[in-house]
Amino acid sequence: MRIVVLILGVTIAAFGFYACSETPSHVPATDLRAAMQERMTDIKRIKAALEAGKPLVEHPLTSFAGLPHSEFVDGVEEYQDALAGFDQLYAGLFTAADPQAHFKIIVTSCESCHMQICPGPLRGIRNLNQNALNQLTNGTGNVPSEVTTPPNPN
Protein backbone atom coordinates (compact mmCIF):
# COMPACT_ATOMS: atom_id res chain seq x y z
CA MET A 1 0.00 0.00 0.00
CA ARG A 2 2.88 2.36 0.77
CA ILE A 3 4.29 1.80 -2.70
CA VAL A 4 0.96 2.77 -4.32
CA VAL A 5 0.72 5.95 -2.22
CA LEU A 6 4.36 6.79 -3.01
CA ILE A 7 3.85 6.26 -6.76
CA LEU A 8 0.65 8.29 -6.67
CA GLY A 9 2.37 11.09 -4.76
CA VAL A 10 5.31 11.22 -7.17
CA THR A 11 2.93 11.23 -10.15
CA ILE A 12 0.87 14.11 -8.71
CA ALA A 13 4.03 16.09 -7.89
CA ALA A 14 5.47 15.55 -11.38
CA PHE A 15 2.20 16.59 -13.01
CA GLY A 16 2.01 19.70 -10.82
CA PHE A 17 5.57 20.67 -11.73
CA TYR A 18 4.88 20.17 -15.44
CA ALA A 19 1.64 22.16 -15.33
CA CYS A 20 3.25 25.08 -13.48
CA SER A 21 6.31 25.23 -15.72
CA GLU A 22 4.30 25.39 -18.93
CA THR A 23 4.00 28.90 -20.40
CA PRO A 24 0.73 29.92 -22.01
CA SER A 25 0.83 29.93 -25.78
CA HIS A 26 0.34 33.16 -27.67
CA VAL A 27 -2.86 33.53 -29.66
CA PRO A 28 -2.23 36.23 -32.28
CA ALA A 29 -4.63 39.15 -32.48
CA THR A 30 -6.85 39.15 -35.55
CA ASP A 31 -7.13 42.90 -36.14
CA LEU A 32 -5.28 46.11 -35.38
CA ARG A 33 -7.54 47.05 -32.49
CA ALA A 34 -6.95 43.73 -30.71
CA ALA A 35 -3.19 44.00 -31.36
CA MET A 36 -3.19 47.52 -29.87
CA GLN A 37 -4.94 46.22 -26.76
CA GLU A 38 -2.44 43.35 -26.56
CA ARG A 39 0.44 45.83 -26.85
CA MET A 40 -1.06 48.15 -24.22
CA THR A 41 -1.25 45.25 -21.78
CA ASP A 42 2.37 44.41 -22.53
CA ILE A 43 3.62 48.00 -22.24
CA LYS A 44 1.97 48.28 -18.81
CA ARG A 45 3.76 45.07 -17.78
CA ILE A 46 7.04 46.50 -19.05
CA LYS A 47 6.49 49.80 -17.25
CA ALA A 48 5.90 47.95 -13.97
CA ALA A 49 9.10 45.93 -14.50
CA LEU A 50 11.12 49.09 -15.22
CA GLU A 51 9.72 50.84 -12.15
CA ALA A 52 10.54 47.82 -9.99
CA GLY A 53 14.04 47.51 -11.44
CA LYS A 54 13.32 44.02 -12.75
CA PRO A 55 14.75 42.62 -16.00
CA LEU A 56 12.56 42.92 -19.07
CA VAL A 57 11.22 39.67 -20.49
CA GLU A 58 10.08 39.65 -24.10
CA HIS A 59 6.69 38.04 -24.74
CA PRO A 60 5.38 37.05 -28.15
CA LEU A 61 3.17 39.76 -29.63
CA THR A 62 1.17 40.21 -32.80
CA SER A 63 2.86 42.41 -35.38
CA PHE A 64 0.85 45.53 -36.24
CA ALA A 65 1.81 45.50 -39.90
CA GLY A 66 -0.60 43.73 -42.20
CA LEU A 67 -3.51 43.53 -39.79
CA PRO A 68 -6.99 44.69 -40.79
CA HIS A 69 -8.11 47.81 -38.95
CA SER A 70 -11.19 48.19 -36.82
CA GLU A 71 -14.35 50.03 -37.74
CA PHE A 72 -13.26 52.97 -35.56
CA VAL A 73 -10.16 53.73 -37.64
CA ASP A 74 -9.86 55.00 -41.19
CA GLY A 75 -7.84 52.82 -43.58
CA VAL A 76 -4.26 52.14 -42.50
CA GLU A 77 -2.93 50.69 -45.74
CA GLU A 78 -0.68 53.66 -46.42
CA TYR A 79 0.92 53.36 -42.97
CA GLN A 80 2.12 49.76 -43.19
CA ASP A 81 5.80 50.82 -43.27
CA ALA A 82 5.29 52.94 -40.15
CA LEU A 83 3.57 50.04 -38.38
CA ALA A 84 6.42 47.69 -39.30
CA GLY A 85 8.91 50.28 -38.07
CA PHE A 86 7.10 50.51 -34.75
CA ASP A 87 7.24 46.72 -34.39
CA GLN A 88 11.04 46.95 -34.79
CA LEU A 89 11.26 49.87 -32.34
CA TYR A 90 9.29 47.89 -29.77
CA ALA A 91 11.43 44.77 -30.21
CA GLY A 92 14.54 46.91 -29.70
CA LEU A 93 13.45 47.66 -26.15
CA PHE A 94 14.68 44.27 -24.96
CA THR A 95 18.23 44.85 -26.21
CA ALA A 96 18.44 48.61 -25.64
CA ALA A 97 21.43 49.97 -23.72
CA ASP A 98 19.03 52.27 -21.82
CA PRO A 99 15.62 50.56 -21.58
CA GLN A 100 14.07 53.50 -19.67
CA ALA A 101 14.95 55.97 -22.45
CA HIS A 102 13.83 53.49 -25.11
CA PHE A 103 10.53 53.03 -23.26
CA LYS A 104 9.93 56.80 -23.37
CA ILE A 105 10.62 56.81 -27.12
CA ILE A 106 8.05 54.04 -27.58
CA VAL A 107 5.38 55.91 -25.59
CA THR A 108 6.10 59.13 -27.48
CA SER A 109 5.78 57.21 -30.76
CA CYS A 110 2.39 55.90 -29.67
CA GLU A 111 1.19 59.39 -28.79
CA SER A 112 2.52 60.86 -32.02
CA CYS A 113 0.88 58.20 -34.17
CA HIS A 114 -2.47 58.60 -32.46
CA MET A 115 -2.32 62.39 -32.79
CA GLN A 116 -1.17 62.53 -36.41
CA ILE A 117 -1.68 59.30 -38.32
CA CYS A 118 -4.34 57.21 -36.61
CA PRO A 119 -6.59 59.34 -34.44
CA GLY A 120 -9.24 56.63 -34.11
CA PRO A 121 -8.72 56.10 -30.38
CA LEU A 122 -8.61 59.86 -29.81
CA ARG A 123 -11.91 60.21 -31.66
CA GLY A 124 -13.40 57.61 -29.35
CA ILE A 125 -12.13 59.49 -26.31
CA ARG A 126 -13.51 62.76 -27.65
CA ASN A 127 -16.83 61.05 -28.31
CA LEU A 128 -16.91 60.02 -24.67
CA ASN A 129 -16.40 63.66 -23.71
CA GLN A 130 -19.10 64.75 -26.16
CA ASN A 131 -21.53 62.19 -24.76
CA ALA A 132 -20.84 63.46 -21.24
CA LEU A 133 -21.47 67.04 -22.41
CA ASN A 134 -24.74 66.01 -24.05
CA GLN A 135 -25.88 64.37 -20.82
CA LEU A 136 -24.89 67.42 -18.81
CA THR A 137 -26.69 69.85 -21.13
CA ASN A 138 -29.66 67.62 -21.96
CA GLY A 139 -28.55 67.73 -25.59
CA THR A 140 -28.77 71.53 -25.89
CA GLY A 141 -25.03 72.24 -25.87
CA ASN A 142 -25.60 74.95 -23.26
CA VAL A 143 -23.99 74.20 -19.93
CA PRO A 144 -26.29 75.20 -17.03
CA SER A 145 -25.03 78.24 -15.12
CA GLU A 146 -24.87 76.29 -11.85
CA VAL A 147 -22.14 74.19 -13.44
CA THR A 148 -20.07 77.06 -14.86
CA THR A 149 -20.59 79.67 -12.10
CA PRO A 150 -18.08 79.34 -9.29
CA PRO A 151 -19.58 79.16 -5.80
CA ASN A 152 -19.87 82.44 -3.91
CA PRO A 153 -17.25 82.42 -1.14
CA ASN A 154 -19.42 84.67 1.12
N, C-alpha and C positions, 0 to 999 in steps of 0.2 A: 504494500500500500504506500509506503514511503517513496518508493521509486516512482510510482504513478504521480504522486503529488509533486515530487521533484521535477519530473519531466514536464508536467503541466505548468509548474511555476516558471521553469526556464523558457518554455514556449511562449507564455504570456509576456514575460520580460523581453524576449527577443522581438516579438511582434510590436510591443510598445515602443521599443527603441527604433525599430524600422519606421513606424508610423510617425514618430516625432521628428525623425531626421529627414523625412521626405519634404521637399520644398514644393509649394503649389505651382502648378504649371500656368504659364501665361496664356490667356485667351485674348488674341488681338482684337482691338476695337474695330468696329465695322464702318464707322464714319468719323469725320473730323471732330464733330462735337464730342463723341465718346472718347476719342484720343486726347482731346484737350482736358477732359475731366480726369482721365487716367494720368496725364502729365501733371495736373494740378495736385492730385493726391501724392504723386511722387515728389514734386518739388516741396511740398509741405514736410514730407518725411526727411528730405535732404536738409531743409532748413533746421529742423529739430536736431538732426545729427550734427550740423555745423555749430549750432548754439551750445550743444552739450560737449563739443570737442571730440566727438566720436568719428571713427573713420567712415568714409562714404562707401556704400556698397551699391554697385550698379545692378538694377533690376531690368529685366526685359520689358521694353515698351514698344508700342505701336508707332511706326514712323508716320509723321504727318503727311509727307509727300505721297500723292496718289490716292488719297482717301476721298470719297465723296463728301461734300459739305452738307450741313444740315439746312433745314428750311428757313432758319433764322439768319443765314449768311448768304450774301450775294456770291456768285460764282468765284471760285478760287483757282481756276485753271491757269490764269496768267501768273500766279504766285507760286507755282510748284518749285521753282528754283530756290525761292526764299524759304519755303517750308523745308526743303532738303538741307539747306544751309543751317537752319535752326536745329534740325536733328543732329547735325555734326557739331554744332556749338554745344548742345546739351550733352552729347557723348563726351566731349572734351573736358567736362567738369571733373570726371573721375580720374583724369591724368594731369590736371592743371597744377602748376607749381603753387598757385595761390587759389585754393578752392573758394574762399570767401569772396575774393574779387571776381572770380569767374561766375559765381552765383549771382552777384549783383548785375553783371553784364547780361545774364540770362533773363533776369526779372525785367531789366530795362528793355530788352528786346521784346519781351511779351507785351509790355505796356506800349511800346512804339508801334508794334504791329496792330494792336487793337485800337490804337488811336488813328493810324494812317491807312493801313491796308485792309483790315478786316474788323470793322467796327460792330459786327453783329452782336457780340456780348454787351458792348456799350449801349447799343440801341435797346437791348433788353433791360438793362439797368435803368436807362432813361424812361422806358415805358413804365417801369415800376414806379418811378417818381411821378410820372404823369398820372398814373392810376391813383396814386395817393392824393395828388392835387385835386383830381376830379371828385374823389370821395370827400375831401375837405370842403370843397366849394359847391357840392351838390351838382357838379357838372356845369356850373356857370362860368368858371374861370376866375371869378371874383372871390378873393380871400376875405372872409368875414373880418370886420374891424377888431373884434375881440381877440383874433389870432395875431394880427399885425400891430396892434397898439400895445406898447409896453405898459406894464402895470404902474399905477400912480404910487410913488413912494410915500405919499402923505397919508 
